[in-house]
Amino acid sequence: IHTSAITVAIMPEVDDVEVSINPSDLKIEVFRAGGHGGQCVNTTDSAVRITHLPTNISVSMQDEKSQHKNKDKALKI
């Protein structure tokens, strides 16, 4: 006897929405990243936290070794 199961989810497609954020509404902080990488991670302030002040929503990014790349990735979220 062979049994199988399947799940199907139907979700609406969302149109791309342009969002304009005032740069003065953002608080950008840099800090030392943690995790893998040993001493290299602990020597530079490469991690970035961006907080949208009106909503208090924050995003932290520390995927990259570069602070600028982390900032760009955080702003895209």
MOPAC internal coordinates of N, CA, C and O (Angstrom, degrees):
PM7 1SCF
backbone

  N    0.0000 0     0.00 0     0.00 0    0    0    0
  C    1.4518 1     0.00 0     0.00 0    1    0    0
  C    1.5252 1   107.69 1     0.00 0    2    1    0
  O    1.2310 1   121.15 1   -46.67 1    3    2    1
  N    1.3164 1   115.41 1   133.33 1    3    2    1
  C    1.4664 1   121.37 1   179.12 1    5    3    2
  C    1.5268 1   108.12 1  -121.26 1    6    5    3
  O    1.2310 1   121.03 1   -51.96 1    7    6    5
  N    1.3145 1   115.63 1   128.04 1    7    6    5
  C    1.4658 1   119.28 1   177.71 1    9    7    6
  C    1.5132 1   109.14 1  -120.88 1   10    9    7
  O    1.2310 1   120.78 1   -33.94 1   11   10    9
  N    1.2922 1   116.12 1   146.06 1   11   10    9
  C    1.4613 1   122.26 1   178.61 1   13   11   10
  C    1.5141 1   109.11 1  -136.22 1   14   13   11
  O    1.2310 1   121.67 1   -24.59 1   15   14   13
  N    1.3008 1   114.41 1   155.41 1   15   14   13
  C    1.4642 1   119.66 1   176.56 1   17   15   14
  C    1.5180 1   108.48 1  -136.56 1   18   17   15
  O    1.2310 1   120.86 1   -31.31 1   19   18   17
  N    1.3047 1   115.96 1   148.69 1   19   18   17
  C    1.4586 1   120.83 1   178.22 1   21   19   18
  C    1.5213 1   108.72 1  -142.81 1   22   21   19
  O    1.2310 1   121.40 1   -32.96 1   23   22   21
  N    1.3069 1   114.92 1   147.04 1   23   22   21
  C    1.4602 1   121.11 1   175.66 1   25   23   22
  C    1.5211 1   108.06 1  -122.09 1   26   25   23
  O    1.2310 1   120.42 1   -46.23 1   27   26   25
  N    1.3052 1   116.80 1   133.77 1   27   26   25
  C    1.4576 1   121.98 1   178.47 1   29   27   26
  C    1.5211 1   107.77 1  -121.62 1   30   29   27
  O    1.2310 1   121.20 1   -52.68 1   31   30   29
  N    1.3244 1   115.32 1   127.32 1   31   30   29
  C    1.4637 1   120.22 1   176.49 1   33   31   30
  C    1.5242 1   108.08 1  -115.27 1   34   33   31
  O    1.2310 1   120.60 1   -50.87 1   35   34   33
  N    1.2981 1   116.46 1   129.13 1   35   34   33
  C    1.4622 1   121.86 1   177.76 1   37   35   34
  C    1.5201 1   107.26 1  -109.02 1   38   37   35
  O    1.2310 1   121.76 1   -62.18 1   39   38   37
  N    1.3421 1   114.24 1   117.82 1   39   38   37
  C    1.4588 1   119.52 1  -176.48 1   41   39   38
  C    1.5208 1   108.59 1  -125.84 1   42   41   39
  O    1.2310 1   119.85 1   -37.90 1   43   42   41
  N    1.3170 1   117.88 1   142.10 1   43   42   41
  C    1.4665 1   120.10 1   178.94 1   45   43   42
  C    1.5290 1   110.81 1   -71.03 1   46   45   43
  O    1.2310 1   121.23 1   -31.40 1   47   46   45
  N    1.3262 1   115.26 1   148.60 1   47   46   45
  C    1.4569 1   119.73 1   174.62 1   49   47   46
  C    1.5173 1   108.50 1   -80.56 1   50   49   47
  O    1.2310 1   121.26 1   -43.99 1   51   50   49
  N    1.3102 1   115.20 1   136.01 1   51   50   49
  C    1.4588 1   120.59 1  -179.21 1   53   51   50
  C    1.5202 1   108.45 1  -102.36 1   54   53   51
  O    1.2310 1   120.77 1   -49.40 1   55   54   53
  N    1.3162 1   116.13 1   130.60 1   55   54   53
  C    1.4583 1   120.30 1   176.68 1   57   55   54
  C    1.5174 1   109.54 1   -70.95 1   58   57   55
  O    1.2310 1   121.25 1   -31.60 1   59   58   57
  N    1.3418 1   115.22 1   148.40 1   59   58   57
  C    1.4586 1   119.47 1   175.46 1   61   59   58
  C    1.5207 1   109.14 1   -65.07 1   62   61   59
  O    1.2310 1   121.06 1   -46.60 1   63   62   61
  N    1.3091 1   115.57 1   133.40 1   63   62   61
  C    1.4553 1   121.43 1  -179.22 1   65   63   62
  C    1.5181 1   108.11 1  -116.79 1   66   65   63
  O    1.2310 1   120.98 1   -50.66 1   67   66   65
  N    1.3126 1   115.74 1   129.34 1   67   66   65
  C    1.4593 1   119.26 1   176.47 1   69   67   66
  C    1.5124 1   109.12 1   -83.43 1   70   69   67
  O    1.2310 1   121.39 1   -50.72 1   71   70   69
  N    1.3131 1   114.94 1   129.28 1   71   70   69
  C    1.4548 1   121.00 1  -179.97 1   73   71   70
  C    1.5161 1   107.49 1  -118.46 1   74   73   71
  O    1.2310 1   120.61 1   -50.77 1   75   74   73
  N    1.3149 1   116.43 1   129.23 1   75   74   73
  C    1.4596 1   118.86 1   175.99 1   77   75   74
  C    1.5220 1   108.09 1  -110.04 1   78   77   75
  O    1.2310 1   121.44 1   -54.86 1   79   78   77
  N    1.3241 1   114.85 1   125.14 1   79   78   77
  C    1.4635 1   121.52 1  -178.30 1   81   79   78
  C    1.5166 1   108.20 1  -115.95 1   82   81   79
  O    1.2310 1   121.14 1   -50.27 1   83   82   81
  N    1.2982 1   115.42 1   129.73 1   83   82   81
  C    1.4550 1   121.18 1   177.67 1   85   83   82
  C    1.5309 1   108.47 1   -72.09 1   86   85   83
  O    1.2310 1   119.50 1   -57.04 1   87   86   85
  N    1.3324 1   118.57 1   122.96 1   87   86   85
  C    1.4667 1   120.75 1  -179.54 1   89   87   86
  C    1.5313 1   113.65 1   -56.81 1   90   89   87
  O    1.2310 1   120.04 1   153.26 1   91   90   89
  N    1.3234 1   117.53 1   -26.74 1   91   90   89
  C    1.4694 1   119.23 1   179.42 1   93   91   90
  C    1.5290 1   111.68 1   -73.57 1   94   93   91
  O    1.2310 1   120.03 1   167.53 1   95   94   93
  N    1.3433 1   117.55 1   -12.47 1   95   94   93
  C    1.4663 1   121.88 1   176.59 1   97   95   94
  C    1.5280 1   112.25 1   -85.43 1   98   97   95
  O    1.2310 1   120.20 1   178.81 1   99   98   97
  N    1.3376 1   117.23 1    -1.19 1   99   98   97
  C    1.4564 1   120.99 1  -177.02 1  101   99   98
  C    1.5233 1   111.30 1  -107.04 1  102  101   99
  O    1.2310 1   120.95 1   -44.02 1  103  102  101
  N    1.3139 1   115.80 1   135.98 1  103  102  101
  C    1.4645 1   122.50 1   172.36 1  105  103  102
  C    1.5235 1   106.01 1  -109.19 1  106  105  103
  O    1.2310 1   120.22 1   -61.78 1  107  106  105
  N    1.3361 1   117.18 1   118.22 1  107  106  105
  C    1.4575 1   121.86 1  -176.94 1  109  107  106
  C    1.5214 1   108.83 1  -110.41 1  110  109  107
  O    1.2310 1   121.17 1   -57.02 1  111  110  109
  N    1.3325 1   115.36 1   122.98 1  111  110  109
  C    1.4602 1   121.75 1   179.34 1  113  111  110
  C    1.5282 1   108.39 1  -121.14 1  114  113  111
  O    1.2310 1   120.77 1   -35.11 1  115  114  113
  N    1.3155 1   116.13 1   144.89 1  115  114  113
  C    1.4623 1   121.15 1   174.44 1  117  115  114
  C    1.5226 1   108.35 1  -117.33 1  118  117  115
  O    1.2310 1   121.33 1   -33.01 1  119  118  117
  N    1.3260 1   115.06 1   146.99 1  119  118  117
  C    1.4588 1   119.78 1  -179.82 1  121  119  118
  C    1.5189 1   108.85 1  -153.73 1  122  121  119
  O    1.2310 1   120.99 1    -9.22 1  123  122  121
  N    1.3027 1   115.71 1   170.78 1  123  122  121
  C    1.4577 1   120.67 1  -179.29 1  125  123  122
  C    1.5185 1   109.66 1   -78.73 1  126  125  123
  O    1.2310 1   121.47 1   -48.76 1  127  126  125
  N    1.3197 1   114.79 1   131.24 1  127  126  125
  C    1.4613 1   120.49 1  -179.32 1  129  127  126
  C    1.5225 1   110.06 1   -73.84 1  130  129  127
  O    1.2310 1   121.20 1   -23.89 1  131  130  129
  N    1.3098 1   115.30 1   156.11 1  131  130  129
  C    1.4557 1   120.82 1   175.82 1  133  131  130
  C    1.5085 1   109.95 1  -116.38 1  134  133  131
  O    1.2310 1   120.60 1    -0.08 1  135  134  133
  N    1.3043 1   116.46 1   179.92 1  135  134  133
  C    1.4557 1   120.55 1   176.67 1  137  135  134
  C    1.5048 1   112.69 1    98.58 1  138  137  135
  O    1.2310 1   120.91 1    25.98 1  139  138  137
  N    1.3336 1   115.87 1  -154.02 1  139  138  137
  C    1.4571 1   121.84 1  -175.74 1  141  139  138
  C    1.5196 1   110.82 1   -66.43 1  142  141  139
  O    1.2310 1   120.47 1   -28.13 1  143  142  141
  N    1.3002 1   116.70 1   151.87 1  143  142  141
  C    1.4555 1   121.22 1   177.41 1  145  143  142
  C    1.5085 1   112.61 1   125.75 1  146  145  143
  O    1.2310 1   120.25 1   170.59 1  147  146  145
  N    1.3104 1   117.12 1    -9.41 1  147  146  145
  C    1.4640 1   120.91 1   175.86 1  149  147  146
  C    1.5080 1   112.63 1    62.36 1  150  149  147
  O    1.2310 1   121.23 1    41.51 1  151  150  149
  N    1.3151 1   115.26 1  -138.49 1  151  150  149
  C    1.4608 1   120.49 1  -175.27 1  153  151  150
  C    1.5195 1   112.63 1   -66.90 1  154  153  151
  O    1.2310 1   120.01 1   151.12 1  155  154  153
  N    1.3197 1   117.59 1   -28.88 1  155  154  153
  C    1.4717 1   120.20 1  -179.27 1  157  155  154
  C    1.5260 1   110.99 1   -59.41 1  158  157  155
  O    1.2310 1   120.36 1   142.67 1  159  158  157
  N    1.3185 1   116.92 1   -37.33 1  159  158  157
  C    1.4636 1   121.17 1  -178.46 1  161  159  158
  C    1.5208 1   110.46 1   -70.04 1  162  161  159
  O    1.2310 1   120.14 1   145.46 1  163  162  161
  N    1.3054 1   117.33 1   -34.54 1  163  162  161
  C    1.4574 1   121.66 1  -172.98 1  165  163  162
  C    1.5225 1   114.55 1   -86.10 1  166  165  163
  O    1.2310 1   119.08 1   178.67 1  167  166  165
  N    1.3287 1   119.36 1    -1.33 1  167  166  165
  C    1.4611 1   120.45 1  -173.99 1  169  167  166
  C    1.5221 1   114.19 1   -98.15 1  170  169  167
  O    1.2310 1   119.59 1   161.24 1  171  170  169
  N    1.3169 1   118.40 1   -18.76 1  171  170  169
  C    1.4647 1   119.48 1  -178.16 1  173  171  170
  C    1.5222 1   110.51 1  -129.03 1  174  173  171
  O    1.2310 1   121.04 1   -26.86 1  175  174  173
  N    1.3167 1   115.61 1   153.14 1  175  174  173
  C    1.4654 1   121.85 1   177.02 1  177  175  174
  C    1.5269 1   108.23 1   -84.84 1  178  177  175
  O    1.2310 1   120.49 1  -101.59 1  179  178  177
  N    1.3293 1   116.67 1    78.41 1  179  178  177
  C    1.4649 1   120.15 1  -174.91 1  181  179  178
  C    1.5277 1   113.35 1   -99.17 1  182  181  179
  O    1.2310 1   119.70 1   162.55 1  183  182  181
  N    1.3171 1   118.18 1   -17.45 1  183  182  181
  C    1.4645 1   120.82 1   179.49 1  185  183  182
  C    1.5271 1   109.71 1   -82.41 1  186  185  183
  O    1.2310 1   120.79 1   -29.95 1  187  186  185
  N    1.3280 1   116.09 1   150.05 1  187  186  185
  C    1.4617 1   121.55 1  -175.98 1  189  187  186
  C    1.5274 1   109.52 1  -130.50 1  190  189  187
  O    1.2310 1   120.88 1   -42.01 1  191  190  189
  N    1.3217 1   115.93 1   137.99 1  191  190  189
  C    1.4706 1   121.98 1   172.82 1  193  191  190
  C    1.5227 1   106.92 1  -123.83 1  194  193  191
  O    1.2310 1   120.45 1   -54.89 1  195  194  193
  N    1.3217 1   116.74 1   125.11 1  195  194  193
  C    1.4615 1   122.00 1   178.81 1  197  195  194
  C    1.5217 1   107.79 1  -116.97 1  198  197  195
  O    1.2310 1   120.73 1   -53.54 1  199  198  197
  N    1.3317 1   116.22 1   126.46 1  199  198  197
  C    1.4607 1   121.84 1   179.69 1  201  199  198
  C    1.5184 1   108.99 1  -116.59 1  202  201  199
  O    1.2310 1   120.81 1   -51.57 1  203  202  201
  N    1.3410 1   116.06 1   128.43 1  203  202  201
  C    1.4611 1   121.62 1   173.81 1  205  203  202
  C    1.5228 1   106.22 1   -85.68 1  206  205  203
  O    1.2310 1   120.41 1   -71.92 1  207  206  205
  N    1.3179 1   116.83 1   108.08 1  207  206  205
  C    1.4631 1   122.02 1  -170.50 1  209  207  206
  C    1.5294 1   114.43 1   -61.45 1  210  209  207
  O    1.2310 1   118.36 1   138.39 1  211  210  209
  N    1.3403 1   120.74 1   -41.61 1  211  210  209
  C    1.4691 1   118.97 1  -179.48 1  213  211  210
  C    1.5336 1   113.89 1   -62.37 1  214  213  211
  O    1.2310 1   120.13 1   146.53 1  215  214  213
  N    1.3479 1   117.35 1   -33.47 1  215  214  213
  C    1.4661 1   120.05 1  -177.54 1  217  215  214
  C    1.5237 1   112.91 1  -106.70 1  218  217  215
  O    1.2310 1   120.44 1   168.47 1  219  218  217
  N    1.3256 1   116.77 1   -11.53 1  219  218  217
  C    1.4693 1   123.54 1  -177.82 1  221  219  218
  C    1.5352 1   112.00 1    62.25 1  222  221  219
  O    1.2310 1   120.32 1  -154.46 1  223  222  221
  N    1.3222 1   116.99 1    25.54 1  223  222  221
  C    1.4642 1   121.45 1   174.90 1  225  223  222
  C    1.5225 1   107.47 1   -85.46 1  226  225  223
  O    1.2310 1   120.61 1   -48.22 1  227  226  225
  N    1.3369 1   116.43 1   131.78 1  227  226  225
  C    1.4588 1   118.89 1  -179.68 1  229  227  226
  C    1.5229 1   110.59 1  -125.63 1  230  229  227
  O    1.2310 1   121.63 1   -29.22 1  231  230  229
  N    1.3356 1   114.49 1   150.78 1  231  230  229
  C    1.4549 1   123.17 1   177.88 1  233  231  230
  C    1.5159 1   107.24 1  -129.80 1  234  233  231
  O    1.2310 1   120.71 1   -49.03 1  235  234  233
  N    1.3229 1   116.24 1   130.97 1  235  234  233
  C    1.4644 1   121.37 1   175.22 1  237  235  234
  C    1.5138 1   108.50 1  -114.34 1  238  237  235
  O    1.2310 1   120.68 1   -39.23 1  239  238  237
  N    1.3344 1   116.30 1   140.77 1  239  238  237
  C    1.4550 1   120.70 1  -179.95 1  241  239  238
  C    1.5180 1   108.73 1  -138.66 1  242  241  239
  O    1.2310 1   120.84 1   -50.46 1  243  242  241
  N    1.3444 1   116.01 1   129.54 1  243  242  241
  C    1.4573 1   120.52 1   176.65 1  245  243  242
  C    1.5276 1   110.65 1  -144.16 1  246  245  243
  O    1.2310 1   120.70 1  -151.17 1  247  246  245
  N    1.3327 1   116.27 1    28.83 1  247  246  245
  C    1.4643 1   120.98 1  -178.12 1  249  247  246
  C    1.5212 1   112.57 1   -71.46 1  250  249  247
  O    1.2310 1   120.61 1   144.60 1  251  250  249
  N    1.3169 1   116.43 1   -35.40 1  251  250  249
  C    1.4592 1   121.38 1  -173.88 1  253  251  250
  C    1.5240 1   111.08 1  -101.21 1  254  253  251
  O    1.2310 1   120.87 1   -17.30 1  255  254  253
  N    1.3397 1   115.93 1   162.70 1  255  254  253
  C    1.4677 1   120.33 1   176.27 1  257  255  254
  C    1.5255 1   111.23 1   -79.91 1  258  257  255
  O    1.2310 1   120.68 1   160.68 1  259  258  257
  N    1.3257 1   116.31 1   -19.32 1  259  258  257
  C    1.4592 1   121.79 1  -176.88 1  261  259  258
  C    1.5280 1   111.07 1   -95.80 1  262  261  259
  O    1.2310 1   121.23 1   -48.29 1  263  262  261
  N    1.3236 1   115.26 1   131.71 1  263  262  261
  C    1.4671 1   120.73 1   176.89 1  265  263  262
  C    1.5283 1   110.31 1   -61.66 1  266  265  263
  O    1.2310 1   120.34 1   140.78 1  267  266  265
  N    1.3287 1   116.96 1   -39.22 1  267  266  265
  C    1.4637 1   120.90 1  -177.70 1  269  267  266
  C    1.5302 1   111.24 1   -66.99 1  270  269  267
  O    1.2310 1   120.21 1   139.88 1  271  270  269
  N    1.3331 1   117.20 1   -40.12 1  271  270  269
  C    1.4651 1   119.96 1   177.95 1  273  271  270
  C    1.5247 1   110.37 1   -66.64 1  274  273  271
  O    1.2310 1   120.34 1   140.23 1  275  274  273
  N    1.3324 1   116.95 1   -39.77 1  275  274  273
  C    1.4635 1   120.18 1   177.98 1  277  275  274
  C    1.5218 1   111.00 1   -64.32 1  278  277  275
  O    1.2310 1   120.42 1   141.24 1  279  278  277
  N    1.3279 1   116.81 1   -38.76 1  279  278  277
  C    1.4675 1   120.65 1   178.77 1  281  279  278
  C    1.5277 1   110.40 1   -64.85 1  282  281  279
  O    1.2310 1   120.39 1   135.37 1  283  282  281
  N    1.3320 1   116.85 1   -44.63 1  283  282  281
  C    1.4662 1   120.62 1   179.10 1  285  283  282
  C    1.5269 1   111.32 1   -61.11 1  286  285  283
  O    1.2310 1   120.31 1   136.83 1  287  286  285
  N    1.3367 1   117.02 1   -43.17 1  287  286  285
  C    1.4679 1   120.61 1   179.73 1  289  287  286
  C    1.5257 1   111.01 1   -65.49 1  290  289  287
  O    1.2310 1   120.38 1   140.16 1  291  290  289
  N    1.3343 1   116.88 1   -39.84 1  291  290  289
  C    1.4693 1   120.63 1  -179.76 1  293  291  290
  C    1.5262 1   110.67 1   -66.23 1  294  293  291
  O    1.2310 1   120.03 1   141.14 1  295  294  293
  N    1.3190 1   117.55 1   -38.86 1  295  294  293
  C    1.4657 1   120.77 1   179.83 1  297  295  294
  C    1.5260 1   111.86 1   -67.10 1  298  297  295
  O    1.2310 1   119.80 1   151.70 1  299  298  297
  N    1.3218 1   117.98 1   -28.30 1  299  298  297
  C    1.4672 1   121.17 1   179.54 1  301  299  298
  C    1.5206 1   111.57 1   -73.19 1  302  301  299
  O    1.2310 1   120.48 1   156.25 1  303  302  301
  N    1.3284 1   116.69 1   -23.75 1  303  302  301
  C    1.4681 1   120.15 1   179.54 1  305  303  302
  C    1.4961 1   108.12 1   -78.24 1  306  305  303
  O    1.2310 1   120.10 1   180.00 1  307  306  305

